Amino acid sequence: MSRDRLHRLTAAERERYAASHPASRALFDQASHLIGRVPMTWMSKWSGGFPLYLDTAVAATVTDVDGHRYADFALGDTGAMAGHSAPPVTAAINRRAIERGGLTAMLPTEDAEWVAAELARRFGLPLWSFSLSATDANRWAIRVARLVTGRSKILVFSYCYHGSVDETFVILDDDGAARSRPGNVGPALDPTSTTRVAHFNDLESVRAELEHGDVAVIVTEPALTNIGIVLPEPGFLDGLRRLADQHGTLLLIDETHTLSAGPGGMTATERLRPDIVVLGKSIGGGVACGAYGLTEAVAARLGEHTRAGAADIEDVGGVGGTLAGNALSTAAMRATLSEVLTEQAFDTMSGLAARYTAGVQATIDRHGLPWSVSRLGARAEYRFASPAPRTGNDSAAAADPDLDEYLHLYLANRGVLLTPFHNVALMCPATEAADVDLHTGLFADAVADLLGR
Ligand SMILES: Cc1ncc(COP(=O)(O)O)c(C=O)c1O
């Protein structure tokens, strides 16, 4: 592939993007009181120099303020995996907010127990607590793990992402040494002092770190999803469980993104036996939420410490958020889990992701490209490497931001949105085969243009 051609084509796509989105551009230019001109700094990641401004979003479609409609495969980076404003969710919000009243009141509602029971049924862990983000659920669960094991460290995989959890911003460099992830913003201390790091799909590297005997909990997604999709090799997840047991370490499975695998995430599809499960984003249908679940054994140990006065889980001990578990959030989770992200919906979504993956693979094959596409239930992603990367470091090395920008702009200019982080595409229950086929055709055209064929 000619880099000159890539840059020429990208420049043309940038011009087309700027010319066809004057209203978004104007709003961006006027935003002088926002850091980076955006409500959240990661919104600067959208290609094209400025983000599209949202007008409406319904089902699997968003419309920007310039009146362009998009098949939305970004879906709020999983926050909208239930689809935009799914009717059962908006009805539940309406019932809670308007008919009954009470968005947050320091008081439980009956919805919380329903949601916890449903999560217990799906994931097999009996006891749950709520947060307003997956980040917080991870933070609090890590505190619980340190408390009940009496150990100070956690183990993560190089190039993992679990939200803005201080202890997780660690990678292995080219020499295999752990170090703070490049760009880590203002760490309180060197995260290698809190965290051990291993390579995903490399049980020997996990064993070597656990042998120090100071790791409270392994924190991992069952497949990495935040550095492209890195699927676990056969035996890897079972091996993690075995190593954790051998070393008195807990296993936390963060299913925030991998819930795309099915109603009970990969915990159910792979029959995992985690001590702790973390969820967030999609289970509230777009309303802020998060949750962590504990086994009976971990909960019992937490109870002992609490009763002994060593852990204040009711007030200022570090595991609480004022609005966590609020009435609106739990009503939204109940509606999402009972009526939207159902077993049947996951079947449809996975089928569409398979169709998407086959479409991408056909283009890769037609041109003999050294690329790969991986799928995790309703989520699919292409990487510029073949075979598909097997560790976070391999996947990081396959990144090509220039190519990402070209493809993202090419698609956006023709009515398809991908997540601005690498090349993730997610299906929701309202995604249609026509949306997938639109992507397939555009992806083929973009690649053909790039190769001059
Ligand atoms: C696996 C995983 N865990 C946790 C989080 C944090 O989610 P949130 O930003 O909603 O707190 C993310 C965010 O992308 C994630 O991918």
The ligand as an ORCA input file, in Angstrom:
! r2SCAN-3c Opt
* xyz 0 1
  C     -13.296     -3.530     30.133
  C     -13.672     -2.193     30.658
  N     -13.836     -2.030     31.974
  C     -14.171     -0.839     32.494
  C     -14.351      0.262     31.693
  C     -14.731      1.568     32.290
  O     -16.024      1.906     31.958
  P     -16.545      3.349     32.350
  O     -15.727      4.324     31.559
  O     -17.973      3.341     31.924
  O     -16.358      3.508     33.800
  C     -14.172      0.145     30.316
  C     -14.307      1.313     29.425
  O     -14.088      1.285     28.261
  C     -13.831     -1.111     29.788
  O     -13.645     -1.288     28.477
*
